Amino acid sequence: MNYSGSTGNSGPKKASKQEKASITAQDPFEIN
């Protein structure tokens, strides 16, 4: 699972708001 490299570096929680929106659409549990 790759979220524009966010997961591999610092995780989706540290991604920008725009990235979070995209990640939430794919895997909401990753944000929660």
HUJOHU-V329786 format. One line per field, one symbol per residue. ss: DSSP state (2 for helix, 1 for strand, 0 for the rest). phi: phi as a letter, one per 30 degrees, with the letter a starting at -180 (. if undefined). A space follows every 50 residues. Layout:
# HUJOHU-V329786
ss->???
phi->???
This chain:
# HUJOHU-V329786
ss->00000222200222002222222222022220
phi->.bchidddcbjddcddeddeddddddbedddd
